[in-house]
Amino acid sequence: MAGVEMSAQQISEFFKTILEIPFDAKKDDISSRKYNQFLELGQAYSTSVREGAEKNSVWAALQAVTRYADHDRSVQKGSQREDVARFNSAQFGTGDAIKGKAMQLLLPMVKDKVLIAA
């Protein structure tokens, strides 16, 4: 995945797809919540690259989504401690769903280029 490149435009469209933001939406057409999530994904991408993920790679895009879903995104904790709520979301809830969606979108880009265990 680190060896498969994505353009900056592809990465932006990938993040928009994850967040269900239309590609042609203008900033004023996007809710503040969705726009902030988009910015947070961009920050997660920058952090992933700074920490060693290959810039403009499928791996960096996936790591950004994982970082965002597991560490950056707010979670509803209800009566749970925040760390427990974050773990449950990341492993079983909406965080898991976001990461699954990312994999569904990215695997076709690498399926002919890398060995994927069945």
Secondary structure, DSSP 8 states (H G I E B T S, - for coil): -TTSB--HHHHHHHHHHHHT--TT--GGGS-HHHHHHHHHHHHHHHHHHHTT--TTBHHHHHHHHHHIIIIIS----TTS-HHHHHHHHHHHSHHHHHHHHHHHHHHHHHTTTS----
